[in-house]
């Protein structure tokens, strides 16, 4: 594919106006006389927060006029504005992946359906002295036609994964160079994050600085930052809309997808590339994860190492790669005749606020995240019948998530749950994005991939709920994909088949 032309990025401004109304204060004064508000300082703060907060759009305009304020406001009632925003729906129109099991969504998902494992011995460096020597490693990737020779030579792998998967998502979405030129570039954005960023680049910079600061490469800092993939991709495409990255550990992919969708719903953008990428399979990365005591030590049988919900699980297997979705405002997608794979319904976040390593033992953070996702998207819990779980093959995490899922959906006799990490390992900041692609592929194909290595299910789980050792034909109503990260980051996103009206 021909390289896209590069344009400079604009400076975006977000004006915010917050005016105080003495009129509203007089109206609400009697409500501020309780003992709770006796402190003069706190009383003043609460006044400033409450003024003009309980009046409708027209009354607020009158309030500003009485105050002698000059401000541009909409004359539409807030209810009408909310209705307009709700009418902007989000479609999934393209997908791109770079994974241990293939670099095209169809090839990748076909391997998953057949139960092929992408976990093997690490070949990228000598890890013979490490207690863990296996990973979901990408053995080869051609960036020809996707990444400029300059970046291909200099950039960290996580950035190369973003550029490759991002442009493949465009091609999959039918966005040719000509169509891209016809887009309103101000309304096209990119939000692709990473948990680790350019870890190899940063590590090499540290090693070089030990010899001399003059040995550090000029692009060490830019190529190490988590935002660089989104930034360079925007330069290649000339996309001038929202552009940044989010880093929320292993919930990064979901965080980016959900925020990208919000930009479309709010009207900031009509089309967004979003997802996550990580490439931490390097000596420093492996050593850190070993020290974290999170990895499986099943080196002699790599394909059996990742085994979510199985009684013999002994830890996760690290992986690498990238997943990118092309999200598009529904009417925008229809006007250009795009192929709509699924509809993005919504999602939510929460925090365990409990422990850096362990999830909250009662699963409250996960449950609240799922409940908020359902409420905010208007989805009934009985309609959710497929879940791509975070389940990473850790002894504690798998069961806490399962129990949370049963608390939310246990009454649904149709419910099916699987974990993609059983075949590709844990792709860290890319996991949520790649698993979102998997979820959409399940909707597209009508097939659920198996749970590999579920030979002796934990006694606390219902085997009828979990997908078995073979792929299963399934009619998805609403699908949910979970991602959680160290530090207590929880995220849940929802997709459904697109129903043409």
C-alpha positions in Angstrom: 0.0 0.0 0.0 1.3 3.4 -0.9 2.5 5.6 2.0 0.1 8.3 3.2 1.2 11.9 2.9 2.2 13.6 6.2 0.6 16.7 7.6 1.4 18.8 10.6 -0.7 18.5 13.7 -3.0 21.3 14.9 -3.2 22.8 18.3 -6.5 22.0 19.9 -8.1 24.2 22.5 -10.9 23.2 24.9 -12.6 26.4 26.3 -14.4 26.0 29.5 -16.7 28.6 31.1 -17.9 28.4 34.7 -19.9 31.4 36.0 -21.3 32.1 39.5 -24.9 33.2 40.0 -25.8 35.3 43.1 -29.4 35.0 41.9 -29.3 31.2 42.2 -27.6 31.5 45.6 -30.4 33.6 46.9 -32.9 31.1 45.6 -31.1 28.2 47.2 -29.9 30.0 50.4 -32.3 28.3 52.7 -31.0 24.9 51.8 -27.5 25.8 53.0 -28.3 26.4 56.7 -27.9 22.9 58.1 -25.1 22.1 60.6 -23.2 20.4 57.9 -22.4 23.8 56.3 -21.5 25.9 59.3 -17.8 26.5 58.3 -17.6 29.8 56.5 -14.9 28.5 54.1 -16.7 25.3 53.3 -19.9 27.3 53.0 -18.3 29.5 50.4 -17.0 26.5 48.4 -20.3 24.8 48.4 -22.1 28.0 47.3 -19.8 28.2 44.3 -20.5 24.6 43.3 -24.3 24.9 43.7 -25.0 28.1 41.9 -26.9 27.7 38.7 -26.6 23.9 39.0 -30.3 23.2 39.5 -31.9 25.3 36.7 -32.7 24.5 33.1 -31.0 25.8 30.0 -33.4 28.8 29.5 -33.2 29.8 33.2 -29.5 29.6 33.2 -29.3 32.0 30.2 -31.5 34.4 32.2 -29.2 34.0 35.2 -26.2 35.0 33.1 -28.1 38.1 31.7 -28.9 39.2 35.3 -25.3 38.9 36.2 -24.3 41.0 33.3 -22.1 38.3 31.9 -21.4 38.0 28.2 -21.3 34.4 27.2 -22.2 32.3 24.1 -24.8 29.8 25.1 -27.0 27.4 23.2 -30.7 28.3 23.3 -31.6 24.6 23.1 -32.8 23.0 26.3 -30.4 20.5 27.8 -32.8 17.7 27.2 -32.7 18.3 23.4 -28.9 18.4 23.5 -28.8 15.1 25.3 -31.1 13.6 22.7 -28.9 14.8 19.8 -25.9 13.2 21.4 -27.7 9.9 22.0 -28.5 9.7 18.3 -24.8 9.4 17.4 -24.1 5.7 17.3 -20.7 4.1 16.9 -19.9 1.4 14.3 -16.9 -0.9 14.0 -15.9 -0.7 10.4 -12.3 -2.0 10.3 -9.9 -4.1 12.3 -6.1 -4.6 12.3 -3.9 -7.0 14.4 -0.3 -7.9 14.9 -0.3 -11.1 17.1 1.6 -14.3 17.8 -1.1 -16.2 15.7 -1.2 -14.0 12.6 -1.3 -10.4 11.4 -4.8 -10.4 9.7 -8.0 -10.7 11.7 -9.3 -13.6 9.5 -6.1 -15.6 9.8 -5.7 -14.8 13.5 -9.3 -15.8 14.4 -9.2 -18.9 12.2 -6.2 -20.1 14.3 -8.0 -19.3 17.5 -11.0 -21.3 16.4 -8.8 -24.3 15.6 -7.2 -24.1 19.0 -3.7 -23.3 17.7 -1.4 -22.0 20.4 0.9 -19.0 19.8 3.0 -19.7 22.9 6.5 -21.0 22.4 10.1 -20.7 23.6 11.5 -17.2 23.3 13.9 -16.8 20.4 14.5 -13.0 20.4 17.3 -13.2 23.1 19.1 -15.7 25.3 16.9 -16.4 28.2 18.4 -19.7 29.3 19.2 -18.3 32.8 15.6 -17.1 33.4 13.1 -19.3 35.3 10.5 -18.5 32.6 11.6 -18.9 29.0 8.3 -19.0 27.1 6.0 -16.3 25.7 3.5 -15.4 23.0 6.3 -14.0 20.9 5.9 -12.6 17.4 8.6 -14.4 15.4 8.5 -12.3 12.3 6.7 -9.2 10.9 7.0 -7.4 7.6 6.4 -3.7 7.8 7.0 -3.2 4.1 4.4 -0.9 2.7 3.1 0.0 6.1 6.0 1.8 7.8 8.5 4.2 6.3 12.1 2.8 6.1 13.2 5.6 8.5 10.8 4.5 11.2 11.3 0.8 10.5 15.0 1.2 11.2 14.7 3.5 14.3 11.4 2.8 16.0 10.6 0.5 18.9 8.6 -2.6 18.0 5.5 -1.4 19.9 5.4 1.6 17.6 5.9 -0.5 14.5 3.0 -2.7 15.7 0.8 0.3 16.0 1.6 1.7 12.5 1.1 -1.7 10.9 -2.1 -2.7 12.7 -3.5 0.8 12.3 -3.0 1.0 8.6 -4.3 -2.5 8.2 -7.5 -1.5 10.0 -7.9 1.3 7.5 -7.5 -1.1 4.6 -9.9 -3.6 6.2 -12.4 -0.7 6.6 -12.2 0.1 2.9 -10.4 3.4 3.5 -8.3 3.9 0.4 -5.9 6.8 -0.1 -8.5 8.5 -2.2 -11.2 8.1 0.4 -8.8 9.3 3.1 -8.2 12.5 1.2 -12.0 13.1 1.1 -12.3 12.8 4.9 -12.7 15.9 7.0 -9.3 15.5 8.7 -10.2 17.6 11.7 -12.9 15.0 12.5 -10.5 12.0 12.2 -8.6 11.0 15.4 -6.3 8.4 16.8 -6.2 7.0 20.3 -3.8 4.0 20.6 -2.1 3.4 23.9 0.6 1.2 25.5 1.3 0.0 29.0 5.1 -0.1 28.6 5.8 2.1 25.6 9.2 1.9 24.0 10.7 -0.2 26.7 13.6 -1.5 24.5 14.4 1.9 23.3 14.5 3.4 26.8 16.6 0.5 28.1 19.1 1.0 25.3 19.2 4.7 26.1 20.1 3.9 29.7 22.8 1.5 28.7 24.3 4.0 26.2 24.3 6.8 28.9 26.5 4.6 31.1 29.2 5.0 28.5 28.5 8.6 27.7 25.5 10.9 27.2 26.8 11.4 23.7 26.1 7.8 22.9 22.3 8.2 23.5 20.4 8.4 20.2 18.6 11.7 19.5 15.2 9.9 19.1 15.5 7.9 22.3 12.9 9.9 24.3 10.3 10.4 21.5 10.5 6.7 20.5 10.1 5.6 24.1 6.9 7.6 24.9 3.5 5.9 24.8 2.0 8.6 22.5 4.5 8.2 19.7 2.6 5.6 17.8 -0.6 7.6 17.6 1.3 10.7 16.8 3.3 9.3 13.9 0.2 7.5 12.5 -1.6 10.8 12.5 1.3 12.4 10.6 1.2 9.7 8.0 -2.5 10.0 7.5 -2.9 13.8 8.0 -5.5 13.2 10.7 -5.9 16.3 12.8 -8.6 15.3 15.3 -8.2 14.0 18.9 -4.8 12.4 19.2 -3.2 11.0 22.3 -2.6 7.7 24.2 -3.9 6.3 27.4 -1.9 4.0 29.7 -3.9 2.1 32.3 -1.7 -1.1 32.5 -3.4 -4.1 31.0 -6.7 -2.2 30.7 -5.1 0.2 28.2 -6.7 -1.2 25.1 -10.2 -1.0 26.5 -9.6 2.5 27.9 -8.5 3.8 24.5 -11.5 2.2 22.7 -14.0 3.5 25.1 -12.6 7.1 25.1 -12.4 7.0 21.3 -16.0 6.1 21.1 -16.9 8.9 23.5 -15.2 11.4 21.1 -17.4 10.2 18.3 -20.6 10.3 20.5 -19.8 13.8 21.6 -19.1 15.0 18.1 -15.4 15.6 18.4 -14.7 13.1 15.7 -16.5 11.1 13.0 -13.9 8.4 12.8 -11.3 7.1 15.2 -8.5 4.5 15.1 -8.1 3.1 18.6 -6.5 0.2 20.5 -3.3 -0.8 22.2 0.2 -2.1 21.6 3.0 -3.6 23.7 6.4 -5.2 23.0 7.9 -6.0 26.4 9.5 -9.4 25.6 13.1 -8.2 26.1 15.5 -9.1 28.9 14.5 -6.2 31.1 10.8 -6.8 30.6 11.0 -10.6 31.2 13.2 -10.0 34.3 10.7 -7.5 35.7 7.7 -9.9 35.2 9.7 -12.7 36.8 10.4 -10.5 39.8 6.6 -9.7 39.8 6.0 -13.4 40.3 3.3 -13.4 37.8 4.6 -15.8 35.1 4.1 -19.5 34.5 7.2 -21.7 34.8 5.9 -24.4 32.5 8.9 -24.2 30.1 8.9 -27.8 29.0 5.4 -27.6 27.6 4.7 -24.0 26.3 1.4 -24.7 24.6 0.0 -26.0 28.0 1.3 -23.1 30.1 -1.6 -20.7 29.9 -4.7 -22.4 31.3 -7.4 -20.0 32.6 -9.7 -21.6 35.2 -7.8 -24.9 35.3 -6.7 -26.2 38.7 -3.1 -26.6 37.4 -2.6 -23.0 36.3 0.5 -21.5 37.8 0.6 -18.0 36.3 0.2 -16.0 33.1 2.3 -16.1 29.9 3.4 -12.8 28.6 2.7 -11.9 24.9 3.2 -9.0 22.5 1.4 -7.4 19.6 -1.2 -4.8 18.8 -4.9 -4.5 18.1 -6.6 -1.6 16.4 -10.3 -0.9 15.7 -11.7 1.6 13.2 -14.6 3.2 14.9 -17.0 5.4 12.9 -20.1 7.4 13.5 -22.9 5.2 12.2 -24.3 7.6 9.7 -20.8 8.6 8.5 -20.2 4.9 7.9 -23.4 4.4 6.0 -22.9 7.4 3.7 -19.6 6.0 2.5 -20.9 2.5 2.1 -18.7 1.0 4.8 -19.0 -2.6 5.9 -20.3 -2.5 9.5 -19.0 -5.5 11.5 -20.7 -4.6 14.8 -22.1 -1.8 16.8 -20.2 -0.5 19.8 -22.7 -0.1 22.6 -20.6 1.4 25.4 -18.7 0.5 28.5 -17.2 1.8 31.7 -14.3 1.9 34.1 -13.7 1.4 37.8 -10.9 1.1 40.3 -10.4 -1.5 43.0 -8.5 1.0 45.1 -7.2 -2.1 47.0 -3.8 -3.4 46.0 -1.1 -3.0 43.3 -1.0 -6.7 42.5 -4.2 -8.4 43.6 -7.8 -7.6 42.6 -10.2 -6.8 45.4 -11.1 -10.2 46.9 -14.9 -9.6 46.8 -14.8 -8.5 43.1 -16.6 -5.2 44.0 -14.6 -3.2 41.5 -15.3 -5.6 38.6 -19.0 -5.9 39.5 -19.4 -2.1 39.7 -17.6 -1.7 36.4 -19.9 -4.1 34.6 -23.0 -2.7 36.2 -22.1 0.8 35.1 -21.3 -0.4 31.6 -24.8 -1.9 31.4 -26.5 1.1 32.8 -24.7 3.7 30.7 -25.2 1.8 27.5 -28.8 0.9 28.2 -28.2 -2.9 27.9 -30.3 -5.4 29.8 -28.1 -8.0 31.6 -30.2 -10.8 30.2 -29.1 -9.8 26.7 -25.4 -10.3 27.4 -24.8 -13.9 26.4 -21.1 -13.9 25.5 -18.1 -12.7 27.5 -14.5 -12.6 26.4 -13.0 -12.7 29.9 -9.8 -11.1 31.0 -8.9 -14.4 32.7 -5.1 -14.5 32.4 -4.4 -17.9 34.1 -3.5 -16.5 37.5 -4.7 -18.5 40.6 -6.6 -15.6 42.3 -7.6 -13.3 39.4 -9.4 -16.0 37.3 -11.8 -16.9 40.1 -12.5 -13.4 41.3 -13.5 -12.4 37.8 -15.6 -15.6 37.3 -17.5 -14.9 40.6 -18.1 -11.3 39.5 -19.5 -12.5 36.2 -21.8 -15.0 37.9 -23.0 -12.2 40.2 -23.9 -10.1 37.2 -25.0 -12.7 34.7 -25.4 -16.0 36.6 -29.1 -16.2 35.9 -28.6 -16.3 32.1 -28.8 -19.9 30.9 -27.4 -19.0 27.5 -24.2 -17.4 28.9 -20.9 -18.5 27.3 -17.4 -17.4 28.5 -13.9 -17.9 27.1 -10.4 -16.5 27.5 -8.2 -15.8 24.5 -5.1 -15.7 26.7 -5.1 -19.5 26.7 -3.7 -19.4 23.2 -1.9 -16.0 22.8 -0.9 -15.2 26.4 -1.3 -11.9 28.0 -0.5 -9.1 25.5 -0.4 -6.5 28.4 -1.5 -3.1 27.1 -2.6 -4.6 23.8 -4.7 -7.3 25.3 -8.0 -5.4 25.5 -7.7 -4.2 22.0 -6.8 -7.6 20.5 -9.6 -9.2 22.5 -12.0 -6.5 21.3 -11.1 -7.6 17.7 -11.7 -11.2 18.8 -15.1 -10.3 20.2 -16.1 -8.5 17.0 -14.9 -11.5 15.0 -17.1 -13.8 17.1 -20.0 -11.6 16.2 -19.0 -11.6 12.5 -18.4 -15.3 12.2 -21.0 -16.7 14.7 -18.3 -18.9 16.2 -16.7 -18.9 19.7 -13.1 -20.1 20.1 -12.3 -22.8 22.6 -10.7 -22.5 26.0 -7.4 -24.2 25.5 -6.0 -26.3 28.4 -9.2 -26.4 30.4 -8.6 -30.0 31.4 -9.5 -29.9 35.1 -11.7 -26.9 35.7 -11.6 -25.3 39.1 -14.3 -26.7 41.4 -15.7 -23.2 41.7 -16.6 -22.8 38.0 -19.5 -24.2 36.0 -18.1 -26.0 33.0 -21.4 -25.5 31.1 -20.7 -21.7 31.2 -17.2 -22.0 29.9 -16.6 -22.8 26.2 -15.1 -26.3 25.9 -12.0 -27.6 24.1 -13.6 -27.1 20.6 -15.1 -24.1 18.9 -18.8 -23.6 19.3 -21.4 -22.2 17.0 -23.2 -19.3 18.8 -25.7 -16.5 18.1 -24.4 -13.5 20.0 -27.0 -10.9 21.3 -24.6 -8.7 23.2 -20.9 -9.4 23.9 -18.8 -8.0 26.7 -15.1 -7.9 26.9 -13.2 -7.4 30.2 -9.7 -6.0 30.8 -8.1 -5.5 34.2 -4.7 -4.1 35.1 -2.3 -4.0 38.1 -3.2 -1.1 40.4 -6.9 -2.1 40.2 -7.8 -0.8 36.8 -11.0 -2.3 35.5 -12.7 -1.8 32.2 -15.6 -3.4 30.4 -16.8 -2.7 26.8 -19.9 -3.9 24.9 -20.5 -4.8 21.3 -23.6 -6.2 19.5 -24.4 -7.3 16.0 -25.4 -4.4 13.7 -29.1 -4.5 12.9 -29.9 -2.5 9.8 -33.1 -0.6 10.1 
